[in-house]
Amino acid sequence: MFQISLVSSVRVTQRRRPQQNKMSQQAVDGVPRRGKVLTLDNMNPNVKRVEYAVRGPIVQRAVQIEKELREGIKKPFTEVIKANIGDAHAMGQKPITFLRQVLALCSYPELLEDDKFPSDAKKRARRILEACGGHSIGAYSASQGIECIRQDVAAFIERRDGGIPSNPDNIFLSTGASDAIVTMLKLLVCGEGRDRTGVMISIPQYPLYSAALADLGAVQINYYLDEDKCWGLDVTELKRALNEARQHCDPRVLCIINPGNPTGQVQSRKCIEDVIRFAKEEHLFLMADEVYQENVYAENCKFHSFKKVLFEMGPEFSSTVEMASFHSTSKCYMGECGFRGGYMELINLDPEVKAQLIKLVSVRLCPPIPGQALLDLVVNPPQPNEPSYTTFTKERTAVLATLAEKAQLTEQIFNTVPGITCNPVQGAMYTFPRITLPQKAIDEAKVPDMFYCMRLLEEEGICLVPGSGFGQREGTLHFRLVQRLRQSHYTLDFFFGPPSLCPSTARVLSYRSGESGSKFISLL
Amino acid sequence: MATEMSVLHKISSNVKKEAAYAVLDRQATRIKEELRQGARKPYKEVIDVYWGNPHRTGMKPLSFVRQVLAACLYPELMKGDKLPADVRQKAQGLLGECSGGSVGCYTATAGTPEIVHRLSEFITRRDGGVPSHPENIFISPGSQWSLANIFKVLVNREAPTRTGVLAPVPCYSTSALSIEELGGAVVPYYLSEEQGWELQVEELHRALESAKGACNPVALYVINPGNPSGHVQSRKSMQEVIRFVSEKRLFLLADEVYQDCVHGEKSGFVSYKRVLAEMGPLLADTVELASFHSVSKGCMGECGLRGGYVELVNLDPAVMKHIYILCSTDSCAPVLGQIALDLMVNPPQPGDPSYPLYDVETQHIRTTLRHNVKRAHAVLNSLPGFCCQPVEGGAFAFPRLDLPPKAVQKAKEAGLQPDLFYVIRLLEEAGVLVSPGSEYRQKEGTYHIRFCIMMPQHIMEEVLRRLERFHTKFMKDFS
């Protein structure tokens, strides 16, 4: 089975373990010991190929360091700053009051008698509970998700897309967008050898995609975003990747993340049209990951949903291109990652295939009901005539404004540090700067950006994810940092590299911060 | 339609044909619509006892659990005295364990470390002191999710022979589907119906033998208490299973989600982990075991929260590393599900303010289940054409249907499994939705139905009343 490896000189490879798990019998203290039944040799080899840098070795080491700090071991810092995962509430974003009120009412309906809850919250809670089996969020729902919530999601999509119809039967609620993405890939990946399904994904990409493709034994087809053009996507690059891939697999899927993760770019309308045209010409299933659709900051950028653009391109496209769009409750102004709420909308899916999909999602029974309820509120927020509207709007605006401010500031700050360049952060919630390391560091390290990040963790207590975890052009190095929201005070501490690798930036640091002891990154 | 140009007309061959539930669900939807439009039927509503979905069938959630969840969701509720002190304390503690103090945050991959730790303490208590290590526990969105992950590790699609997993007949349908979806083969071993659905080790040997040449069996999947069988395994039987997997070098998967649903007076649940530990180090230190539990069943019945876990014993540390990475791609289990698990294993204790109500509620649930089991057993066994083994545990009754040859013939003419034919008729004529035995596999030539018994007593009575009436007429019509 072929698999295109990430074209980067810094790819981490799994070393095979020595033969310590053979079925030979060795006596220990006179008791015969047998080898394991389940070993590296006989387990599913695809699982061995799965990597997920967002929760990878750096993060595991960070957790270990936190443990050591708790045990009183002295370090050059007093806390680890975890800027590795897009976890909004952990980064300081506050939950939206209205959402939590309704969810509390759904959990403990006795609270419906409590005057402290506004009437619009109670109304929504009652409606959701009515739709739940036995009026309880503890009952399984249909595998596709609660029907009235799917109807609400369809209505939301129609409003968002200027009236273009959305059919609730084509909406599948899921356990986070990731669950829906993996389910679609499961459905799509088939064939053997040269006919094995190839899936196009951007480089850099969110490593759920590479992990899922490795897990399924699919062929990963990389297309490169252009760092020099603000991570823009060019159809000529798509064509190049596709033509090369056709020699050893059967390309059938094109995945695109918009706004991008980790890159934060927001694709232009023209670009989206080009991608749709390409998908049609090349007969590809389009997967549009749009979980950051409300995280758009740059003034000259706007989110265009793939569905809207598809339909506005006319029936030649809208009745033929097969597509799935994904959204989630984990990002945007909600940031409710812990609920695992999400959905996908399917366009032009073959009805027979849809029947198979329904069967496939039944294996996981149903998505968590609290996540479904939360999604319902996101697509059905308070209206201007409702009591919670003012507070809700205020909170939502504040969150988005803060994220926008930080995006701008982060980019500015990084571009002042020698050895670091950063594209404008147009959307999402990350920065993905490029770093230049001293040649010595590159020569010494097997994976230079992993090495850099590990040193940064050990020396400064900052946890990031190296660019190699997302994929990058050969010879380039990056890291991904999540924007944090410390609102107590504006501290202009500059980001710097680990002193052992980057003495020049360390000097910048000591000049600016003016204090010894723990230096921490506070990207406002 | 896009059928001609469909990219997807070639889809993964592992996803197979339509399940019976889809057929019945469509029928139920149609009937409900007809009822809504005023159609006259011998019943006013459809009673759905197809799945093990206790809240849907009218069981109530536990107050303590829901109060804690509400306080965690909306911490404002902790101000003042409206909620009992232990609820507020518990919620405070739980929020302190969440990153950013919010249930909206991701947790560590295997679950919030403190919750995982408390799970390991529970397991140790449950098993009379047998140690449980937190690093061997992974919380997931429901037990089926963990089960699928472990199957995924076991099923090797690159091996020259297809991977096989021994699974019981009858067996919970989702588990079997999971194995097949991954490209594995289910190797059936038949539980002995006449002996109360006992697992007989000779049958395991036969099943393993039958797999020779067909596939490479790597694991044995047991469900205890059984679904749909309702059988609770004896210690002796469990020891035989353990010796079998050790001898035949199989991985043991013990689905124990019904461990809190034991109704019979004679039977008691003991975990596979405990039995294994008591069999001496040669077995206890070598047999590779995965045990599964969940908040979906028992007194909690919180299926919709999606909280479950797997405990892995004696696995190769190198394999464990990969299991960790695999789980990390799912991010983490829903936080409310994790909290529900914690509350399940750390309920209110005597002396706590919430204890009296908690005690009343759980006693009521247990009494209801015991009553329902007795009634279902009695009614079913009083009807000619039904034969129900004792329901010692689990959430279902799984009586055998002795269908008259005419009915079997009629079914075959309609292209339906005979028990599905019966179930479709039952739904149409009596408004009761149960599942056909064919969904769970069964011995050739036998037919069964499965229905949930976790519901308020008066609803159970209504189900039995309708079933009795329908069955009597059916048997007469086809005699």
Interface residues (C-beta under 8 A of the other chain):
Chain A: M1 R17 N21 V31 R33 R34 K36 V37 L38 T39 L40 N42 M43 N44 P45 N46 V47 K48 V50 E51 Y52 V54 R55 G56 V63 I85 D87 A88 H89 A90 M91 G92 P95 R100 Q101 L103 A104 L105 S107 Y108 L111 D114 K116 C132 G133 G134 S136 I137 G138 A139 Y140 S141 A142 T175 G176 S178 D179 K186 L187 L188 V189 C190 G191 L208 A211 A212 D215 G217 R252 V253 H283 L284 F285 S319 T320 E322 M334 G335 E336 C337 G338 F339 R340 N348 L349 D350 P351 E352 V353 A355 Q356 L357 I358 K359 L360 S362 V363 R364 L365 C366 P367 P368 I369 P370 G371
Chain B: M1 A2 T3 M5 S6 V7 L8 H9 K10 I11 S12 S13 V15 K16 K17 E18 A19 Y21 A22 D25 W51 N53 P54 H55 R56 T57 G58 M59 K60 P61 S63 R66 Q67 L69 A70 A71 L73 Y74 E76 L77 K82 C98 S99 G100 G101 S102 V103 G104 C105 Y106 T107 A108 T109 P141 G142 Q144 W145 A148 K152 V153 L154 V155 N156 R157 E158 A159 T174 L177 S178 E181 V218 R249 L250 F251 P281 L282 T286 E288 M300 G301 E302 C303 G304 L305 R306 N314 L315 D316 A318 V319 H322 I323 I325 L326 S328 T329 D330 S331 C332 A333 P334 V335 L336 G337
